[in-house]
Amino acid sequence: MKDMSYEAVMGRNNEIMKKAIGINYDVFNYGKLAFNYEEMMNKVGYSLNEVKKIQKETKVGNTPLYELININKLIKKYSPEGKGARIFLKDEAANSSGSFKARRAAVSVYHAKKHGYKGVIAATSGNYGAAVAAQALQKGLKCIIVQEVYDSRKIGQPEILEKARKCEAYGAEVVQLTVGPELFYTFLKLLEKTGYFNASLYTPFGIAGIETLGSEIADQMMEIEGRYPDVVIATNAGGGNLTGTARGLKKAGARNTKIIGASVDLAGLHMASDKDFNKKSFTTGHTGFGVPFTTWPDRADVPRNAARVLRYIDRYVTVTQGEVFYVTEALAQIEGLERGPAGNTSLTAAIAIAKEMNEDEIVVVQETEYTGAGKHPAAQLTFARENGIEVRRGKPSEDEPGKKVIIPEEFDQINVKDLNLEKLKASYIKNAIIRNNVNKITEEDFEFLMEDTNTSEEFTNKVLHDLEVKVI
């Protein structure tokens, strides 16, 4: 009998993961902390054309791209003369299961089937779980989804409960847990017991699946407007959405398109805190995931995360909870598209950023998602009030995560705040040094840090000097 204590199971983490993913990450490592990212993506992933074929078989991809004509009229109204870029929306709700996550799941489940796994397991709060369940169903595989749903009072978030219903609709077994370290422990136990495939969000399979989203945006914009978009805005949480989209855009030829990440500002709320768990009105697409995963992507459930945001991001902005709820309603009532909520984070940012840009420029919001009873703003805001959150109209600057959700009174109040990318990049380098417990690195490590943060030799040298780390 194996020792199933917490310490023993966590101690077998690498062994369990290797069997559940089938990737020997060690072969990509070199130096003291570096690894060959592109070699991992090329050797383990699938080509763009292979992914397109895989996704087509299970009702994924080739989603429509709309110009938001009515919202664009409002943007022009509230923009200075000569400003007000046009926004186009990539409607990922048209995928099987209703979100862009179907692209990631399609490749992971295909790979699991190809290599003889009998089932798949994913640890996720929702949309990805539904995507994995829908794909597994079509491939004849079993599916288990592990969710953090409840606080210690056994009160569950309506959005997560809605997503659980969606998973169950596709035949998945859903294991629901309270917030805390038991999630990963339970996940590992299930992987070991069942021998199922770990359909992680962060493998090369998952990122390769989103590359088709970026390439479709490039191809569709070329067909519609005869040019690539000036800006693509992606909601950012764990980083795979932005990473895969950026890679796909570049592969399709849109190398000069700027990539902007957007997250809901939940500063001050700790995602692993029982007290804070039900104080947030968004379960993904927020800074509680976006900032930690940007500054240390390898905190994921795989040894090397294929989502590396800093390699691709040109700008990172935040919006408030209230602004996203406002835009969710605006999209429904002005454009006749009921979507969200997480996908509307990037749309909220796009509205503000479009007002800064020239009127002949184009912004693409690269995803929407299905909505449902528990994901609807009414359910989320009612839940917020029940948890002591003040909900009212006012100035978005008054929004306070965990205490106040302020819904804008006017369209013109929608704005963004910029996060300092240089600070985030410096934090990443600091994390790489501390977590690998080194005070000396090789020239190869130095080159890797520059690549992984997309920074200059001068910048990287300064950060390492401040950390008293030598390059040998």
Sequence and secondary structure as in RCSB ss.txt:
>XXXX:A:sequence
MKDMSYEAVMGRNNEIMKKAIGINYDVFNYGKLAFNYEEMMNKVGYSLNEVKKIQKETKVGNTPLYELININKLI
KKYSPEGKGARIFLKDEAANSSGSFKARRAAVSVYHAKKHGYKGVIAATSGNYGAAVAAQALQKGLKCIIVQEVY
DSRKIGQPEILEKARKCEAYGAEVVQLTVGPELFYTFLKLLEKTGYFNASLYTPFGIAGIETLGSEIADQMMEIE
GRYPDVVIATNAGGGNLTGTARGLKKAGARNTKIIGASVDLAGLHMASDKDFNKKSFTTGHTGFGVPFTTWPDRA
DVPRNAARVLRYIDRYVTVTQGEVFYVTEALAQIEGLERGPAGNTSLTAAIAIAKEMNEDEIVVVQETEYTGAGK
HPAAQLTFARENGIEVRRGKPSEDEPGKKVIIPEEFDQINVKDLNLEKLKASYIKNAIIRNNVNKITEEDFEFLM
EDTNTSEEFTNKVLHDLEVKVI
>XXXX:A:secstr
    SHHHHHHTHHHHHHHHH   GGGGEETTTEE HHHHHHHHS  HHHHHHHHHTTT S   EEE HHHHHHH
HHTS TTB  EEEEE GGGSTTSBTHHHHHHHHHHHHHHTT SEEEEE SSHHHHHHHHHHHHHT EEEEEEEEE
 TT  B HHHHHHHHHHHHTT EEEEEESSTHHHHHHHHHHHHH  EE  TTSHHHHHHHHHHHHHHHHHHHHHH
SS  SEEEEE SSSHHHHHHHHHHHHHT TT EEEEEEE  TT  TT HHHHTT S SSSBHHHHHHHHH GGGS
SSSS S  GGGT SEEEEE HHHHHHHHHHHHHHHS    STTHHHHHHHHHHHTTSBTT EEEE   B   GGG
SHHHHHHHHHHTT EEEEE GGG BTTTEEEEESSGGG   EE  HHHHHHHHHHHHHHHTT SEE HHHHHHHH
HHHT  HHHHHHHHHHTT EE 
